[in-house]
Amino acid sequence: METINKYFFNDMGVMLGRSMRHITRSMDTIITVTIMPIMFMLLFVYVFGGAIQTGTDNYVNYLLPGILLMAISSGIAYTSYRLFMDMQRGIFERFHSMPIARSAPLWGHVLTSLVSNTISVIVIILVALLMGFRSSAGVVSWLAVAGILALFTLALTWIAVIAGLSATSVDGAGAFAYPLIFLPFISSAFVPTESMPPVVRAFAENQPVTSIVDAIRALLSEQPVGNDIWIALAWCIGIMIMAYIFAMRVYKKRV
Amino acid sequence: MLNNSIQVQGLQKSYKQLHVLNGVDLEVERGSIFALLGSNGAGKTTIVKILTTLLKQDGGTAAVNGFDVAAKPDDVRQSISLTGQFAAVDEILTGRENLIMIAGLRHLNDPGQVSDDLLNRFGLTDAADRRVSTYSGGMRRRLDIAMSLVGKPQLIFLDEPTSGLDPEGRIEVWKIVKELANNGTTVFLTTQYLEEAEQLADRIAILHEGKIIANGTLSDLKKLFPPAKVEYVEKQPTLEDIFLAIIGKKKES
């Protein structure tokens, strides 16, 4: 046991290196992940934006947090896809018959998800800058934003792990992401929730995306974040822990 | 006992209502080639998965290189290697990267050297820096086996190593297996091709309906049949002989 734990980070590093090669050799995954949110950003800013009353003069600033969450939601579908393919192809059996840390192959995928989503988030922020996104937020606020996005990515990644491990087909492995991608639409990401009918508004204001979007928006515009940041963190950490426990249970059953 | 790489007694495994293994007993001598014969669904892969710690048995005991598979799976994993039924190679990586990855996971000091040696030994040096997705089935299988040899395990499991290969590829794999055994590695292979067991194995066990119904050397098994009677049969070349002759390869035996 001892010798195996000693190598946990080494093994995880090898796994991370492996999936990072997968990503860099299929840049189309990054493009697919970023293109849809960018299209939505263009659509909302240049087509619908004029008709949406947000009470701010820079709609790109208003929109960006929701767009980033959307990108992460579609990015994690690839984690689930890659995991599913590994299970299918027998390479996991090879790993598991080797003297390596049991969970290293899984953690490799999780870290890869974090890295690849970071890349797509950066790409989208750069595009947003071209479209007029401006923020005077300082380093601490940016770090807080990065932290929230990282937690959100991890929470969704563990959900993706569950899907990837339990799916029976490639389509099934990615399909769970669709509802997550559309969750930002019924939140404060695109329009203020005040404009929605009562039932929808109640849902929008109490689902995770709204508090996360509001917290990031406040951080980037140097407004007081209030309770939003705590609610956002609670959602992210709560989902992450639940999904992690469940994913590990499925994983132990499968291997 | 000490001379046995694998010692299995009364192995049981069921999937829900389906009894796959009903008390399997077998022994594999160190340094030998052992072939487990059986039709599809006979439970060959289940035995391999239990012996390689991928699956837990319901009953009975199994020891690999002296370590109980259920109690000491980590020690078992240190001394074995599995080449599963489907080539367990990473298609997006190159052949070299695949080998280096496994060498890294085996915590070897010089992964680059290890991979160069194996690429050379398996005739993959020219293809080393191409992605595996461009490899032929035979090359993929060779890489797969090469990956299993990283770190020189004492015992290697080959689960249907030649299924899906063309005749040339099959002969290549046979050659590799024989070389392995000559170098002292114990080989446990499963197959549904009788000829393969006949060509390679020191001992052959036949698995049928969850039990080993015959176990011995080829000549032991032949004794189970009535003595051969002499008949005159015109020796027609098999299609395989013709195929190999046309493409200009001599079949090695």
Boltz contact constraints between the chains, C-beta under 6 A:
constraints:
  - contact:
      token1: [A, 4]
      token2: [B, 74]
      max_distance: 6.0
  - contact:
      token1: [A, 7]
      token2: [B, 107]
      max_distance: 6.0
  - contact:
      token1: [A, 11]
      token2: [B, 105]
      max_distance: 6.0
  - contact:
      token1: [A, 14]
      token2: [B, 101]
      max_distance: 6.0
  - contact:
      token1: [A, 14]
      token2: [B, 104]
      max_distance: 6.0
  - contact:
      token1: [A, 14]
      token2: [B, 105]
      max_distance: 6.0
  - contact:
      token1: [A, 18]
      token2: [B, 101]
      max_distance: 6.0
  - contact:
      token1: [A, 21]
      token2: [B, 93]
      max_distance: 6.0
  - contact:
      token1: [A, 22]
      token2: [B, 92]
      max_distance: 6.0
  - contact:
      token1: [A, 25]
      token2: [B, 92]
      max_distance: 6.0
  - contact:
      token1: [A, 90]
      token2: [B, 84]
      max_distance: 6.0
  - contact:
      token1: [A, 90]
      token2: [B, 86]
      max_distance: 6.0
  - contact:
      token1: [A, 90]
      token2: [B, 88]
      max_distance: 6.0
  - contact:
      token1: [A, 91]
      token2: [B, 88]
      max_distance: 6.0
  - contact:
      token1: [A, 93]
      token2: [B, 54]
      max_distance: 6.0
  - contact:
      token1: [A, 93]
      token2: [B, 84]
      max_distance: 6.0
  - contact:
      token1: [A, 94]
      token2: [B, 88]
      max_distance: 6.0
  - contact:
      token1: [A, 96]
      token2: [B, 54]
      max_distance: 6.0
  - contact:
      token1: [A, 97]
      token2: [B, 52]
      max_distance: 6.0
  - contact:
      token1: [A, 97]
      token2: [B, 82]
      max_distance: 6.0
  - contact:
      token1: [A, 98]
      token2: [B, 77]
      max_distance: 6.0
  - contact:
      token1: [A, 98]
      token2: [B, 105]
      max_distance: 6.0
  - contact:
      token1: [A, 99]
      token2: [B, 77]
      max_distance: 6.0
  - contact:
      token1: [A, 99]
      token2: [B, 78]
      max_distance: 6.0
  - contact:
      token1: [A, 100]
      token2: [B, 105]
      max_distance: 6.0
